Amino acid sequence: MTGGQIGNVDLVKQLNSAAVYRLIDQQGPISRIQIADVSQLAPASVTKITRQLLERGFIKEVAQQASTGGRRAISLTTEVEPFHSIAIRVGRDYLKFSLYHLGGRELTSEYSEFFYTTQEELVDGLMTQLRTFITKNHLLINQLIAIGIILPGLVNPETGVVEYMPNVKIDNLHLSELVHNNFHVECFVGNDVRGMALAEHYFGASQDCQDSILVSVHRGTGAGIIVNGQVFLGYNRNVGEIGHIQIDPLGEQCQCGNFGCLETVASNPAIVDRVNKLLNQGYKSSLSELETINISDVCEHANLGDELAKQSLVRVGDQLGKAIAITVNLFNPQKIIIAGDITQCKEILFPAILRNVQNQSLQTFHSDLPIVSSQIEAYPTLGAFSMIKRAMLNGVLLQKLLED
Ligand SMILES: [Zn+2]
């Protein structure tokens, strides 16, 4: 059983390194003594681990003036600027690439339309554009430590295997392995909405709490649930398919095959479809002057007081609120975050959501529950970067880089 024992020793090593790195990242500048204190690790272990981190360049020493004016103590902080990652968002009809440094700053990005109808087209297009992005930015890229990819679909986050995508037939796509073999760098793959929920926790609206739920309304409707600072994952490792909660048994058919799913009411295409239907029936609205209508038009006209646009969005808020109330009862979050174009009319939308959450969840669960807009909407790749950040903080990536 030697193999098992070696495995355990490696795991302990990884966890200890991660604990030290995490403390320096989150509480730095911090001294070695404080690290030993907080982490409960032996001072000798702290010295050994910080030496490794210093040698690899992940942390640096800074002199701190003691508040009493006494001698200067040496503290440690993380070094983020030399370590770069590429974060990729695969949309249903676009690709976005960003280059981040380890502190979460986007250094450059590139957006392009991207249409694919088969797994092969998806993989070929992604690999080609990734290679182009790297070539184009090679002067900017310092140490490339990882590549992160988020996509609409179900992913096994441990193996990086894509199991399902809503818009294309997927057969056991080993995406993380493929990228790793082609670009010789670690690759993390995950669901887009769950990634963005993690990004809100690290960099956005839910930094101040440990339990939150992000509800995203774009082409589809999904949720990411953060419990105790971690993305909540169930047995099949994917939780948050809020878009497929049935809210109307006699509703429209959903792309999943069932009828009346939340997504058939509360997603951008569903909202626009319904407005068009009402306009065709002859309902009066300032929107009827437009040739074609998109979700931003609906929000804009609602904000200007158009009754049809307003009532359409109140209806969406009602249905979203009902589904969110279910998640509130199940998870008792400290905050609800809404992402999507519809937050442009949050003065109309959020009160409707709140009213339904208040009517349909436990009073103690919703009495002090803020409903807020996403803070990271301008950075759609941040979810992919957040998976890399998480792999540094939990040691999975950190340990690999230390052993390279
Ligand atoms: Zn459905």
Residues whose N, C-alpha, C, O or C-beta is under 5 A from the ligand:
A	BS01	ZN	G243 H244 C254 C256 N258 C261
